[in-house]
Amino acid sequence: MNRHPIYIVSKGRWESRLTNKSLAKMGIDHYIVVEEAEAEMYRKHVERATVLVLDPAYKSLYDVCDKYGLSKSTGPGPARNFAWDHAIKNGATWHWVMDDNIDGFYRLNYNLKTPAASPAIFAAMESFSERYDNVAMSGPNYFMFASRKSEMPAYVTNTRIYSCNLIRNAVPFRWRGRYNEDTDLSLRMLKAEWCTIQFNAFLQYKMPTQTLAGGNTAEFYNGEGTLPKSKMLEEMHPDVARVVFKFNRWHHHVDYSRWKGMTLRRRPDLEMPSGVDNFGMVLQQKTDKGWVQIDKPVSVKKQPKYAQSPGAKA
C-alpha cells in the first residue's frame, strides 16, 4: 500500500471524477478537496474518498502572479496548498496531490503499458524517492509521452512533474500562479538545487487539456485559449521558458538542460535492498479461463488477415 496520503483537487467534476474512480478501483482510500458550494454533490458520488472543503482563506491569500487578483479563477493552486497543509497537520512527511482527470495508471515493462490494479506503483515511487535526501518532488510520466516501442530509462531526473505529484512536505515552497503551477513549482525547486524524479516505469493516463468539462475548461480555456497561461510562465521564468505555437495551439517550451548535472544524493542512513522488489506486483494475462499469472508476455504469431484456407487453390 501507499504510505503517504493522496489528495485530488477537483471542481465541477463530481460526475466524471476520473481520478477518483481510478483510485477506488485500485482499492485506495484518499481525499478530495472541493469548494463548499459543490461539497454535497461530491459526497453523493465519490468512492473510497473523504471530501474536504477548501478553506476560502487559501483563495484570498493565494499568489496568482498577475494583476487580475480574484476577478478571475485562481486555478487549483489554493486547493493544492490546502492539501499540503492538511497533510502536515496529520503528521505526513510526504503527500500526493493529483488532478481530477486521470483515467487510469499503468506500469511500463516488457514493452507493454499494463494497467495497474493495486496501490503498489505508488508504494514503489514513494520508496525510490525516499532513498534520496535532495529529492523535492516526483511522479509518473504521461502515458502519451512514454513510447512502449522505444528504449526508455526507468526514470529521468530534474524535469517537470505534472498532474500527479509526490511532494516532500518539508521543502520551503508552496503552489503559486493562476496557470502552469506544476511547471513553476518544478522550476523553483530545481533553481533551489532540489532534484525531481519523473518515472517512465509508471504512467498516468491524463486526459488532454480542454477535453473534459469542469475544472478550468470553461473559466480559462473556452474563453481565452492557452496563450495567457504560456505567456505567464515565460514572464515568471524568462531565463528558461518561451512561448511557442505547435499542434494548433499555444504552448510553453522550457529548457531543463542546465540541471542535467545535478545528481541524486543517497541518504547516509540508507541500507540499499538487494535483488528485485516488485512490491507485490505480478503480471497477469486474461485467458478463456480468467486471469492467469505469467512471468512475461509471450508473443503469438498472428495469421495474415487474408490467409489462404487449407486446400485452397490460387
N, C-alpha and C positions, 0 to 999 in steps of 0.2 A: 504493500500500500504506500501511497504518497505520505510523507511525514509532515509536509507543510500545507497550510490552509490554501484553498483555491477560491478565488473571487471572480465572478463575472460582473462586469458593469454593463447595464442594459437600459435601453429606453425605447418604448413603443414596440417591443417585440415579444410580448407575453404569449402570443400565439405561435410564432415561428420558433423562437428560443432554441436555435440550433445547437449552441454550445451546451446549454442545459440538458438537452436530450442526449447529446453525445456523452457527457459525463455520467448522466444517470444510467445509460446503457452499459457503461463500464463499471457501474457499481460504486461511484464516487460521491460522497456527501460533500457539499460545497455551499458557498454563499452567493447570493445575487444582490447587487447594490442597485437600487432604483429610487426614483423620485417619489415623494409621498403621494402625489396625485394618481400614480399608477400602481401603488403597492398592493392594493386589494386584488387587482386584475392578475398580477403576478402570483399572488398567493393561491389563487384559484387554479392556476395552470402548471406551476413548476413541479418538477420531480426531484426528489432527494436533495432539495435545496432549502436553505433558510434565507428568507427575504430580509434584507437590511435596508432601512430607509435612510437615504442620504441626508445628513445634517446640512441645511441650507447655508450655514456659515461657510462651508467649504466652497460654495459657489461665489459668495460675496468677497471672499478673501483670495480667490484664485487669480494668478497672474496670467492673463490671456495674451500678453505680449503684443498688444496693438492698441489703437486709440478708441476702439468701439466699446470697450467695457462690457457691461451686461446688456447692451442693446441688441446683441446677437447671442446665439447659443455659445456656451463656453466649451462645448465638446465634452468628452468623457473624463477630462483631467481631474475635475473636482472629485468625482466618484472614485477614481483611482487613488487619489491621496487619502480619501476617507478609508478605503480598504487597507492601505498601507498602515495607517494609524490604528485601525481596528486590529490588525494582525499583531502589532507591537503590544497593544494593551492586553492581548490574550496570551502574551508570552512567546510568540513565534519569532524565530530568528531569520526566517525567510518567508516569502509568500508568493503565490502565483496570482497574477491578475490577467484576465482573458477578455477579449472582445466577445460579443454575443452572437456572432455569425460564423462560427467554426463548425463545419459539418463533418466532424469525424477526425480521428487521429490515427497515424499509421507508423509502422516500422519499415524502414527501407533496408532490405537484406536479401542476399541471393538474387539481386536484380528484380526484386518484387516489392511493391508497396502494399504491405499486408495490413489490413485493418487491425487496430489494437483493441482487444476485448477486455482489458483489465487495466488497473492503475499502474502496472509495472513500468510502463515507459516513463511516467513521471518520477517514480522512485529511482530509476536509472539516471535520469538527468539530474535529479537532486544529489545523488551520491557522487556523481562525477564533478559537479560544480563545487561541492563542499570540500573536495580534495585540495583546493587552492585558496590561499588567503587573500589573493588580489583579484578575485572574480566578483564583480558587482551584479551582473545580470546574465541570464542565459535563457534559451528557449528553442523550440523546434523551428526548422525552416518551413517555408510554404511548400505544399505539395507540388505546386506548379514549377517551382524553381529547382527541384531535385530530379534529375533525369535518371530513370532506372536503367537506361541503356548506356550510361556513361560511368566511367570510374570516378567516384567521388570519395573524399575523405569522410570519416565518421562525423567530424565536426570541423568548423573553422573558427578562428578567434578574431576578436577585435573588429566587429562589423555591427550592423544594426540588428536589433532584436524586435520583431514585430508581433503584435496581436496576442501573443501568449508568452508572458514574461515571468520568469522566476527571479525575484529580486532579493538581494541581501538587505535586510531591514536596517542595518546599522550604517549604511552609506549615507553621506551628507547631501542627499538630493531629494527633491520632490518633483512631481509632474508639473509642467507649465506649458502654456501655449494653447491657442484655440485649435490649431491644426498640427499634424505631424509630431505629436508629443512623443511618440515612440522613438522617432529618429533624433529629436532634440535630446531626449534623456540619454540615449546611447552615445551621442556625441559629447555631451557634457561629462559622462563617465570616462570616456576614452581620453578626453583632454585633461582630465584629472589623474590620468595614468592608472585607471582601473581597467581590467580586462572584461571582455564579454565573450560568450561562447554560443555559437549558433550550431545546433545539431542537424546534420543531414541524416543520421541514423533514425531519427524520429521526426515525423512531419505532422503538420496541421493542414486540414483542408479548409482554408479560409475562403469564404465567398468573395468574389471580386467587388471592388468599390462600386457603389451605386446600383447593385443588382438586387438588393433586398430592402423592402420597405422598412421604415423605422430607423432608429439610430440617428445619424446625421444626414441621411439621404435627402429628406425634404428640406431641412433647415440650411444645409450647406450646398450640396452638390446639385440639386434640382434647380436652384436659383442662380448660383454663381459659378458652377463648374469647379474645376480643380486648380485653376490658375492662382487664386488667392492663397491657397494653402502652400503651393510650391513657392510663391514669392515670399511668404513669411519665413520659410526655412532658409531661403537664400539671404534674407535680411538678418536672421539670427546667427547664421554661421557662414558669412561671406567668404571665409578662407577655404571652405571645403565644399560648399553647396552652390548649385546653379540651377536655373530653370531651363528645361528642355521640352520640346514638343515631339512626342512619339506615340505610336499606337492610337492615333487620332485624338489625343488629349494632352493637356499639360501635365508634366511630371517634374519632380526634382531629381537631380543627379548628385550624389555625394561621393567624394574621393576619400576612401578609407586607407589609402596606401601608407600614409605617414605612421600608422600604428602597427604595421606588419612586424616590426622588430620587437614589440612588447611580448614577453613570454609569460606563460602561466607559472606562478610561484607556488610550489607544493608546500603544504603546511608542515612545519617541522615535526609535529607530533604524529604525522600520518604514517600508518603501517599499511603499505600497499598490499592489497589482496593478490593472491596468486591464482592463476587459472582464469577461466572464463566464467563470469557471473551473468546469467541471463535473467536474473531477478524473477525466476519462476516462469518466464515466458517460454511457450512451446509453439511450434508451427503445426497448424492443423490444416487438413485438406478435406473438402466436402466430397463425399462419395455417395453412391446409392444407398449405402448402409449408415449414412450420417457422417459426423466429423471424425476423422482419423488422424492421430498424431503421426507426423513424419519428421525425418531428420533434416531433409532439404528437398526442394522441389525437384520433380522428375519430369524431364521434357518428354512429351508424347508426340511422335511424328504424325502430323495431320495428313489426311488423304487430300489429294488435289481436288479442287472444287468440282471439276468436271472429269473425274476419274472414270476410265472405261470399266464397265461391269465385266465380270468373268465371262469369257466366251464370246464377247462382242467382236464384231468384225469391223475393220477400218473401212 
